[in-house]
């Protein structure tokens, strides 16, 4: 066998690199704008809460597991750390819709190659992408399929799956189904590993997708659909399987042909069998150990129960067998990989009793287990095992077999008393078939000892979302000398003593919480307000820093603030959450409320944020986003009198306010939070109109200066100063100059200059809460809301920790400064050369990070060009150094 010399290797590699860029004009990349780049000084991660949102699907390969979520990206399981690792942190604000992952597929021949079908109608519009990784989630490319299909990964039916599948006999062949079709068919196909896609005309001949709908609703873009409902109710192709030279497709509709089959060589579809039900919806297709299809059915897409089941299809004999454990919705059925007799099925949207202990019952899904191929089943559900009666010597009687261990919290105390629910998918651990995972509306649960037999040897369910963070944060505050407090959708909020440690939920619970605030004169006095109506309370207040909470009466929604009156009592402010800038106050903890005067309002306005001067409690600020949504009745475009940010100042403890116009409101997300520099000095965001410095005198007079240092400010927050006595640090999501990348920036001089601290771990931007909250006790620490990736926090320190999904714990993380490591994999390799040439060729599907661009500049000049690619090749050949 010949051994290649370094010279020979270089020749081959150089030829390959040059061939990649031979047909394009290679231009130097635009250099980073003048804003100082400090991204290497920061580490980014998610605040530890654990779950908190719908994990909508799970898939396994030969040795790997992935889960998807409806609004929070996708995760890969790290078997060394026993944690799930976020894969989609690289998405920015404009790409936040692609955090809604509608379907996944692992290449059956290669665990490292995975496809993700993504889109969210209210964020990405019609935009639909298929992301692909070939290195287990370290790097991604994507193909835009918007001209063919659309998906809404947060719609009804997202529990079905998977709607994308790879042919195990030829992994270049992939089928993918949409919720609606923009072209001729709801099913598309790739024959080149996902690079290009075409409509499958044979599928459209089944007669589905015969209605039409607007996608999204507020546009005139007409798509073909299964019915005329809005995007939320469309699920189109629900599940796809490719095996044995055939492709099987389950359509989310009733009627003949809702489960069809075609040869992969012909794509001519026919109904699989007349013995399969047509009045329920196919939910999942899996294979048993013998290669038979296990087809699960649900009653409806809106988490409806009452009908469904499981059917086995034997492709060798073309026979169908009803093996349903119960006549109800079954989300998914799986088989032991080595024994087709061992089956587990889960209900979906069946609200049955689950036990946390002998006295605590909640209502959610049941599991069914069979050890004879589905002829008989035993119901196994959290806290109890049905069907076996045992003699209890201590009691001297027969009783139903109670488990020694009920449902386990896994250390996440907030989950206690909450159900496993919406379980559309389950999967056996590919490394341990005695362990089963089930998705849930609040995270994921792990079942251990799934095939245990006896009284002391039974399956146990444990909440195990470790690494998955999917809460939608709506408000947050950092108390000087105290803790950090969050308010989140669905699950109240938490007290964060350390962002890297799991935390205590606010108790009592009231569900979705939209506001939390403390009194700057006495931080032990706090208030939290419900985001929407619930059965517990509209709000709570505390006088002991959250140790105990007392119900209070208030309206739902809006934001809050508290000041201390002259007599030592407290005034609580609440702004409207309903198309108004109005603010009201209560001096008796909600027993009565009065309207604040002087804050202009009109229907269509956004929620007003308030802030109290810490050392002058009579001075209260309200930053109003005034918007008259009726402007279109009298003019072609809104003017400043219709859309305006207004700083309103009160010197009488918030009873009356005087407004000052700041800038026009751009009708995007409201940048209405107030950043506090120090006494009387405020920083105000203005969206695409920039940023403003307002100085307020003790008599309430206001002077305003536009900061030339900011081009775009989506939101601004503040935190502890760099040095004692300095102004507070500012944190901005936006762009200091038009040439700067979108990201998070910090200023230590009141906004006059900025350093960039994050452009490649943006998790889709600031989302619903639209906040950056600086830690008031630790300079450099900042918290960011997201659309569904939890609360992200950044801390000063070189990029360490789990910055690169898919790596082993001891591998170098993403964000390292190794020259030549363009894909930030921790190694310099030929893949870096290929990615660099794609970047130079302006390949829009190449996914890279700001750190990767820095690593790519290896020749020591100021431009990134083809010389850098050649230098990396020479380095790999041992003929040059980098730098």
ChimeraX attribute file (.defattr): number of C-alpha atoms within 10 A of each C-alpha:
attribute: neighborCount
match mode: 1-to-1
recipient: residues
	/A:1	3
	/A:2	4
	/A:3	7
	/A:4	10
	/A:5	10
	/A:6	14
	/A:7	13
	/A:8	12
	/A:9	17
	/A:10	20
	/A:11	15
	/A:12	13
	/A:13	19
	/A:14	19
	/A:15	13
	/A:16	15
	/A:17	21
	/A:18	15
	/A:19	12
	/A:20	16
	/A:21	17
	/A:22	12
	/A:23	9
	/A:24	11
	/A:25	10
	/A:26	16
	/A:27	14
	/A:28	13
	/A:29	14
	/A:30	10
	/A:31	13
	/A:32	14
	/A:33	13
	/A:34	12
	/A:35	18
	/A:36	13
	/A:37	17
	/A:38	16
	/A:39	24
	/A:40	18
	/A:41	18
	/A:42	20
	/A:43	22
	/A:44	27
	/A:45	22
	/A:46	22
	/A:47	23
	/A:48	21
	/A:49	29
	/A:50	27
	/A:51	25
	/A:52	26
	/A:53	26
	/A:54	26
	/A:55	33
	/A:56	33
	/A:57	29
	/A:58	28
	/A:59	21
	/A:60	21
	/A:61	20
	/A:62	14
	/A:63	13
	/A:64	18
	/A:65	23
	/A:66	22
	/A:67	25
	/A:68	27
	/A:69	30
	/A:70	29
	/A:71	28
	/A:72	33
	/A:73	31
	/A:74	29
	/A:75	24
	/A:76	24
	/A:77	21
	/A:78	19
	/A:79	13
	/A:80	9
	/A:81	12
	/A:82	12
	/A:83	16
	/A:84	23
	/A:85	26
	/A:86	29
	/A:87	25
	/A:88	24
	/A:89	23
	/A:90	19
	/A:91	21
	/A:92	21
	/A:93	19
	/A:94	12
	/A:95	17
	/A:96	27
	/A:97	30
	/A:98	31
	/A:99	32
	/A:100	31
	/A:101	31
	/A:102	38
	/A:103	34
	/A:104	26
	/A:105	28
	/A:106	27
	/A:107	22
	/A:108	19
	/A:109	15
	/A:110	16
	/A:111	18
	/A:112	19
	/A:113	19
	/A:114	22
	/A:115	25
	/A:116	24
	/A:117	31
	/A:118	26
	/A:119	30
	/A:120	29
	/A:121	23
	/A:122	16
	/A:123	19
	/A:124	21
	/A:125	19
	/A:126	25
	/A:127	23
	/A:128	27
	/A:129	23
	/A:130	24
	/A:131	22
	/A:132	25
	/A:133	17
	/A:134	16
	/A:135	16
	/A:136	20
	/A:137	23
	/A:138	20
	/A:139	24
	/A:140	21
	/A:141	19
	/A:142	19
	/A:143	18
	/A:144	18
	/A:145	20
	/A:146	18
	/A:147	13
	/A:148	22
	/A:149	28
	/A:150	34
	/A:151	35
	/A:152	36
	/A:153	30
	/A:154	25
	/A:155	22
	/A:156	17
	/A:157	28
	/A:158	31
	/A:159	34
	/A:160	31
	/A:161	31
	/A:162	28
	/A:163	30
	/A:164	29
	/A:165	28
	/A:166	28
	/A:167	22
	/A:168	18
	/A:169	13
	/A:170	15
	/A:171	20
	/A:172	15
	/A:173	18
	/A:174	26
	/A:175	27
	/A:176	30
	/A:177	33
	/A:178	28
	/A:179	32
	/A:180	31
	/A:181	31
	/A:182	23
	/A:183	18
	/A:184	19
	/A:185	24
	/A:186	29
	/A:187	28
	/A:188	24
	/A:189	22
	/A:190	19
	/A:191	16
	/A:192	13
	/A:193	18
	/A:194	22
	/A:195	15
	/A:196	13
	/A:197	19
	/A:198	17
	/A:199	22
	/A:200	22
	/A:201	17
	/A:202	15
	/A:203	23
	/A:204	18
	/A:205	14
	/A:206	17
	/A:207	12
	/A:208	23
	/A:209	25
	/A:210	14
	/A:211	14
	/A:212	18
	/A:213	21
	/A:214	19
	/A:215	26
	/A:216	23
	/A:217	16
	/A:218	9
	/A:219	10
	/A:220	10
	/A:221	12
	/A:222	15
	/A:223	25
	/A:224	25
	/A:225	26
	/A:226	25
	/A:227	18
	/A:228	16
	/A:229	14
	/A:230	15
	/A:231	24
	/A:232	21
	/A:233	17
	/A:234	27
	/A:235	30
	/A:236	28
	/A:237	32
	/A:238	33
	/A:239	27
	/A:240	29
	/A:241	26
	/A:242	23
	/A:243	19
	/A:244	12
	/A:245	13
	/A:246	17
	/A:247	22
	/A:248	24
	/A:249	31
	/A:250	28
	/A:251	27
	/A:252	26
	/A:253	25
	/A:254	17
	/A:255	14
	/A:256	18
	/A:257	23
	/A:258	27
	/A:259	28
	/A:260	20
	/A:261	23
	/A:262	20
	/A:263	16
	/A:264	20
	/A:265	9
	/A:266	10
	/A:267	16
	/A:268	17
	/A:269	23
	/A:270	19
	/A:271	16
	/A:272	21
	/A:273	16
	/A:274	11
	/A:275	12
	/A:276	23
	/A:277	21
	/A:278	16
	/A:279	17
	/A:280	22
	/A:281	28
	/A:282	35
	/A:283	36
	/A:284	31
	/A:285	29
	/A:286	21
	/A:287	20
	/A:288	21
	/A:289	16
	/A:290	13
	/A:291	16
	/A:292	18
	/A:293	23
	/A:294	24
	/A:295	27
	/A:296	30
	/A:297	31
	/A:298	33
	/A:299	23
	/A:300	23
	/A:301	23
	/A:302	15
	/A:303	20
	/A:304	16
	/A:305	19
	/A:306	13
	/A:307	17
	/A:308	27
	/A:309	28
	/A:310	31
	/A:311	22
	/A:312	23
	/A:313	22
	/A:314	15
	/A:315	15
	/A:316	8
	/A:317	7
	/A:318	9
	/A:319	13
	/A:320	19
	/A:321	15
	/A:322	17
	/A:323	19
	/A:324	23
	/A:325	23
	/A:326	16
	/A:327	13
	/A:328	21
	/A:329	29
	/A:330	35
	/A:331	33
	/A:332	31
	/A:333	32
	/A:334	27
	/A:335	25
	/A:336	20
	/A:337	16
	/A:338	11
	/A:339	14
	/A:340	20
	/A:341	17
	/A:342	19
	/A:343	23
	/A:344	28
	/A:345	28
	/A:346	28
	/A:347	31
	/A:348	31
	/A:349	28
	/A:350	22
	/A:351	17
	/A:352	15
	/A:353	17
	/A:354	23
	/A:355	22
	/A:356	20
	/A:357	18
	/A:358	9
	/A:359	6
	/A:360	13
	/A:361	17
	/A:362	16
	/A:363	18
	/A:364	22
	/A:365	25
	/A:366	23
	/A:367	22
	/A:368	23
	/A:369	23
	/A:370	21
	/A:371	18
	/A:372	13
	/A:373	18
	/A:374	24
	/A:375	13
	/A:376	13
	/A:377	21
	/A:378	17
	/A:379	18
	/A:380	22
	/A:381	24
	/A:382	29
	/A:383	23
	/A:384	23
	/A:385	21
	/A:386	13
	/A:387	10
	/A:388	12
	/A:389	14
	/A:390	13
	/A:391	12
	/A:392	12
	/A:393	8
	/A:394	6
	/A:395	8
	/A:396	8
	/A:397	10
	/A:398	11
	/A:399	12
	/A:400	14
	/A:401	19
	/A:402	18
	/A:403	20
	/A:404	13
	/A:405	18
	/A:406	20
	/A:407	25
	/A:408	23
	/A:409	18
	/A:410	16
	/A:411	15
	/A:412	21
	/A:413	16
	/A:414	22
	/A:415	20
	/A:416	17
	/A:417	17
	/A:418	17
	/A:419	23
	/A:420	29
	/A:421	25
	/A:422	26
	/A:423	30
	/A:424	33
	/A:425	30
	/A:426	27
	/A:427	25
	/A:428	24
	/A:429	21
	/A:430	17
	/A:431	14
	/A:432	11
	/A:433	17
	/A:434	16
	/A:435	19
	/A:436	22
	/A:437	21
	/A:438	27
	/A:439	27
	/A:440	28
	/A:441	20
	/A:442	25
	/A:443	26
	/A:444	29
	/A:445	23
	/A:446	24
	/A:447	23
	/A:448	18
	/A:449	17
	/A:450	20
	/A:451	20
	/A:452	13
	/A:453	10
	/A:454	12
	/A:455	14
	/A:456	12
	/A:457	13
	/A:458	22
	/A:459	28
	/A:460	25
	/A:461	26
	/A:462	21
	/A:463	26
	/A:464	23
	/A:465	24
	/A:466	22
	/A:467	23
	/A:468	31
	/A:469	26
	/A:470	28
	/A:471	29
	/A:472	27
	/A:473	33
	/A:474	27
	/A:475	27
	/A:476	26
	/A:477	20
	/A:478	23
	/A:479	19
	/A:480	15
	/A:481	10
	/A:482	14
	/A:483	16
	/A:484	22
	/A:485	23
	/A:486	25
	/A:487	31
	/A:488	27
	/A:489	22
	/A:490	21
	/A:491	22
	/A:492	26
	/A:493	33
	/A:494	20
	/A:495	18
	/A:496	21
	/A:497	14
	/A:498	12
	/A:499	19
	/A:500	13
	/A:501	11
	/A:502	20
	/A:503	21
	/A:504	16
	/A:505	21
	/A:506	22
	/A:507	15
	/A:508	14
	/A:509	16
	/A:510	24
	/A:511	22
	/A:512	23
	/A:513	28
	/A:514	29
	/A:515	30
	/A:516	25
	/A:517	28
	/A:518	26
	/A:519	22
	/A:520	22
	/A:521	19
	/A:522	17
	/A:523	18
	/A:524	17
	/A:525	21
	/A:526	23
	/A:527	28
	/A:528	31
	/A:529	29
	/A:530	29
	/A:531	26
	/A:532	19
	/A:533	14
	/A:534	12
	/A:535	7
	/A:536	12
	/A:537	21
	/A:538	21
	/A:539	26
	/A:540	25
	/A:541	23
	/A:542	19
	/A:543	16
	/A:544	13
	/A:545	18
	/A:546	19
	/A:547	10
	/A:548	13
	/A:549	19
	/A:550	14
	/A:551	17
	/A:552	18
	/A:553	16
	/A:554	21
	/A:555	21
	/A:556	23
	/A:557	23
	/A:558	27
	/A:559	25
	/A:560	27
	/A:561	26
	/A:562	30
	/A:563	29
	/A:564	22
	/A:565	15
	/A:566	10
	/A:567	6
	/A:568	10
	/A:569	11
	/A:570	19
	/A:571	20
	/A:572	25
	/A:573	29
	/A:574	29
	/A:575	28
	/A:576	21
	/A:577	21
	/A:578	15
	/A:579	18
	/A:580	23
	/A:581	26
	/A:582	26
	/A:583	28
	/A:584	19
	/A:585	24
	/A:586	19
	/A:587	18
	/A:588	13
	/A:589	22
	/A:590	19
	/A:591	10
	/A:592	11
	/A:593	18
	/A:594	12
	/A:595	17
	/A:596	18
	/A:597	15
	/A:598	16
	/A:599	23
	/A:600	18
	/A:601	19
	/A:602	18
	/A:603	14
	/A:604	17
	/A:605	26
	/A:606	26
	/A:607	26
	/A:608	30
	/A:609	25
	/A:610	26
	/A:611	25
	/A:612	24
	/A:613	18
	/A:614	17
	/A:615	10
	/A:616	17
	/A:617	21
	/A:618	20
	/A:619	24
	/A:620	26
	/A:621	28
	/A:622	28
	/A:623	26
	/A:624	33
	/A:625	31
	/A:626	32
	/A:627	28
	/A:628	19
	/A:629	16
	/A:630	13
	/A:631	15
	/A:632	11
	/A:633	8
	/A:634	8
	/A:635	9
	/A:636	8
	/A:637	9
	/A:638	19
	/A:639	13
	/A:640	14
	/A:641	13
	/A:642	18
	/A:643	22
	/A:644	23
	/A:645	26
	/A:646	24
	/A:647	28
	/A:648	24
	/A:649	27
	/A:650	23
	/A:651	19
	/A:652	14
	/A:653	22
	/A:654	28
	/A:655	19
	/A:656	16
	/A:657	23
	/A:658	19
	/A:659	19
	/A:660	20
	/A:661	15
	/A:662	24
	/A:663	22
	/A:664	22
	/A:665	26
	/A:666	19
	/A:667	17
	/A:668	10
	/A:669	15
	/A:670	22
	/A:671	27
	/A:672	28
	/A:673	27
	/A:674	21
	/A:675	27
	/A:676	23
	/A:677	25
	/A:678	15
	/A:679	15
	/A:680	17
	/A:681	18
	/A:682	20
	/A:683	25
	/A:684	29
	/A:685	30
	/A:686	30
	/A:687	27
	/A:688	19
	/A:689	18
	/A:690	22
	/A:691	29
	/A:692	22
	/A:693	21
	/A:694	19
	/A:695	18
	/A:696	18
	/A:697	13
	/A:698	12
	/A:699	10
	/A:700	19
	/A:701	13
	/A:702	18
	/A:703	13
	/A:704	17
	/A:705	12
	/A:706	17
	/A:707	18
	/A:708	14
	/A:709	17
	/A:710	25
	/A:711	19
	/A:712	22
	/A:713	23
	/A:714	26
	/A:715	27
	/A:716	30
	/A:717	27
	/A:718	26
	/A:719	27
	/A:720	24
	/A:721	23
	/A:722	16
	/A:723	11
	/A:724	8
	/A:725	8
	/A:726	14
	/A:727	21
	/A:728	25
	/A:729	28
	/A:730	28
	/A:731	31
	/A:732	29
	/A:733	30
	/A:734	26
	/A:735	24
	/A:736	31
	/A:737	17
	/A:738	12
	/A:739	14
	/A:740	18
	/A:741	18
	/A:742	24
	/A:743	20
	/A:744	30
	/A:745	26
	/A:746	24
	/A:747	20
	/A:748	20
	/A:749	16
	/A:750	23
	/A:751	23
	/A:752	13
	/A:753	17
	/A:754	25
	/A:755	18
	/A:756	26
	/A:757	26
	/A:758	25
	/A:759	22
	/A:760	23
	/A:761	25
	/A:762	24
	/A:763	31
	/A:764	25
	/A:765	29
	/A:766	27
	/A:767	20
	/A:768	16
	/A:769	22
	/A:770	24
	/A:771	29
	/A:772	29
	/A:773	27
	/A:774	30
	/A:775	25
	/A:776	23
	/A:777	17
	/A:778	16
	/A:779	17
	/A:780	23
	/A:781	21
	/A:782	28
	/A:783	28
	/A:784	29
	/A:785	29
	/A:786	28
	/A:787	28
	/A:788	28
	/A:789	33
	/A:790	27
	/A:791	30
	/A:792	24
	/A:793	22
	/A:794	24
	/A:795	19
	/A:796	18
	/A:797	13
	/A:798	15
	/A:799	21
	/A:800	18
	/A:801	15
	/A:802	20
	/A:803	23
	/A:804	25
	/A:805	24
	/A:806	23
	/A:807	21
	/A:808	14
	/A:809	14
	/A:810	8
	/A:811	14
	/A:812	20
	/A:813	20
	/A:814	25
	/A:815	29
	/A:816	20
	/A:817	19
	/A:818	21
	/A:819	22
	/A:820	32
	/A:821	29
	/A:822	31
	/A:823	28
	/A:824	28
	/A:825	25
	/A:826	20
	/A:827	16
	/A:828	20
	/A:829	17
	/A:830	18
	/A:831	14
	/A:832	23
	/A:833	28
	/A:834	19
	/A:835	21
	/A:836	29
	/A:837	23
	/A:838	19
	/A:839	23
	/A:840	21
	/A:841	20
	/A:842	15
	/A:843	12
	/A:844	11
	/A:845	15
	/A:846	17
	/A:847	18
	/A:848	19
	/A:849	18
	/A:850	18
	/A:851	23
	/A:852	26
	/A:853	21
	/A:854	18
	/A:855	25
	/A:856	29
	/A:857	25
	/A:858	24
	/A:859	20
	/A:860	10
	/A:861	11
	/A:862	12
	/A:863	17
	/A:864	24
	/A:865	21
	/A:866	19
	/A:867	14
	/A:868	24
	/A:869	28
	/A:870	21
	/A:871	23
	/A:872	30
	/A:873	26
	/A:874	21
	/A:875	17
	/A:876	19
	/A:877	17
	/A:878	13
	/A:879	13
	/A:880	13
	/A:881	13
	/A:882	17
	/A:883	13
